[in-house]
Amino acid sequence: MDRRTMMISTAVAAAFAAGSSRVLAQAGKRSESLNALFDQFVKENLDLSPTLVTALGLDTGTRAKQKSEIDDSSEAGIERQKKLVASQVARLKAFDRATLSPADAVSYDVVMYGLRTNDEANRAFTYGPGGAGQPYVISQLTGNYQQVPVFLDNQHTIETKADADAYLARLSAFAISMNQEVEVARHDMGMGVTPPDFVLAKTLMQMQALRAPAPEASSLTESVVRRTQQKGISGDYGRQAALLVKEKVYPALDGQIAVVRDMQKGATHAAGVSRLPKGQEYYTASLVNWATTAKTAAEIHRLGLEIVKEQTAQIDVLMRKLNMTQGTVGSRLNAMYKDPKLLYANTDAAKEILLADLNRRVQSIQAQLPRYFGALPKAGVLIKRVPKEVEAGSPGGHYDLPSLDGKRPGIYWINLRDTGEQPKWLLPTLTYHESIPGHHLQLSIQQEAKLPMLRKMTFYSAYAEGWALYAEQLAAEMGEYDNDPLGHIGQLHDSMMRAVRLVVDSGLHGMNWSREQSVTYFSETLGDPQATAVTEVERYCVWPGQACSYMLGKLTFLAQRSKAQQRLGSNYDIRKFHDSVLLAGAVPLDVLEQINA
């Protein structure tokens, strides 16, 4: 989920508590008024985000016009969003919290948390797209050049001629949005806010890859041609799309390439945000935004080091059982990366086999779900390659939501630029994280639950990523590695990687660690190839604080499970625990700690 969508979703953060719909129904006029206000917030935020409307599958009926539009990325658009958040805070504050029922009071607190956090950051910082957690409008991971092509191909559905025409309208809007981002980027440059030089180099490489094909061969053109032909929709969409790419999209992309080159002239190699205006305050706000935590950089750093030590020892025990004893755990993991027997060939044919193997993994664990969950998702999940033109700067895997009606499945994207970065022993845990029982299960259940729209749209990174990391461990507890010790090592490696993230993210932004120092620590501790370490570290540079959300969230889920086990004893049922935390919807971590299974 990109930062802009996350901001909008957080601004409409949900009420929680199993059975709360029953309580709300009995709560009288105050409850009705509060829910009416929440519904108004949803409407207001959807009005400002056509891409979110499409992502949720709501771009029909009265919202059909938005299927032709892209979000306003201009300075004026950012200010409009800031003013809306401030207005929503003021309107929610007008409620007398003391008069609310306990369930409504919790709803109030969760919604207010997201709004207040965003509003405070909006007031404190005048760069980036708003809020905290993403200081750069354009980078290797942020900006419409990076997000819109994938969005158009996978979330903008084409079933009718009107859908195809809307696609063409969005190509024009895409060009406008890139020009708007140039305006914001130049404003931020005037404040001394530019990405580090190594980020700009990667960004430029990706932009040039998107720009390289002839207009008629662009992925933007090919998408509408392929899908209109599949649906038997008449019209010369290839010619029209190619003309828009040539006359509007490519010139706008050229403008972005020019601004990136201008930024390169004054860019520094400093990796963290401390060099930015109010940089340390920005990092603190980013931790609150992404990880919903008040922990300091120093506290996070110490916690990360402790967990790295613990999990290194666990991996060592498994390795010794396999007679893998030479060198440090990091060097032994690195040897596993290089073992040809543990790699898929780096060919397109082998990558198709890899995808088929992952699909079988998903089918296998899906059959086990009823033993661990009461609520199960109806929406399906697809596994697809990250598009080649943006794979250089993309992470190893990520997930896109299904539509609210479940007609468009969720998508687990896997980066296959080099299969050497995705060895066989690591692929299972990545798959469980991104699909089932991780992101796809959690987010689909949230969207399919009998909850108000408000709840279905909620996103908190610490909750969502914390669940997905918890799900990695749960897969091991479900027996997925009973006959796969190398896969179990992979699960522990990826868990330790999230502890390394705590160390590196806090090091970069709180302790002035350099990119090179961070890459070295990451690679030596985990044994990962240099390219993987570089991609990870550069990700943390442009999303300060986000990397901390995974482990902090997982620890909270584990703590809540332990409390439930201790309190309920022989009456403890893991299915009821999972239902209690999943049907609650995404919430800040301090609220998650209040949920009783």
ABEGO torsion letter per residue (X at the ends): XBAAAAAAAAAABBBBEBGAAAAAAAAEAAAAAAAAAAAAAAAAAAAABAAAAAAAGABBEAAAAAAABBBBABAAAAAAAAAAAAAAAAAAAABBAAABBAAAAAAAAAAAAAAAAAAAAAAABABEAEEBGBABABBAABEAAAAAAAAAAAABBBABAAAAAAAAAAAAAAAAAAAAAAAAAAAAAAAGBBBBAAAAAAAAAAAAAAAABBAAABAAAAAAAAAAAAAGBBEBAAAAAAAAAAAAAAAAAAAAAAAAAAAAAABBABABAAABBGAAAAAAAAAAAAAGBABBAAAAAAAAAAAAAAAAAAAAAAAAAAGBABEBAAAAAAAAAABAAABBBBBAAAAAAAAAAAAAAAAAAAAAAAAABABBBABBBBBBBBBAAAAAABBABBBBBBBAAGABBBBBBBBAABAAABBAAAAAAAAAAABOABAAAAAAAAAABBBBAAAAABBBAAAAAAAAAAAAAAAAAAGAAAABAAAAAAAAAAAAAAAAAAAAAAAAAAAGBBAAAAAAAAAAAAGBBAAAAAAAAAAAAABBGAAAAAAAAAAAAAAAAAAAAAAAEAABBAAAAAAAAAAAEBBBAAAAAABBX
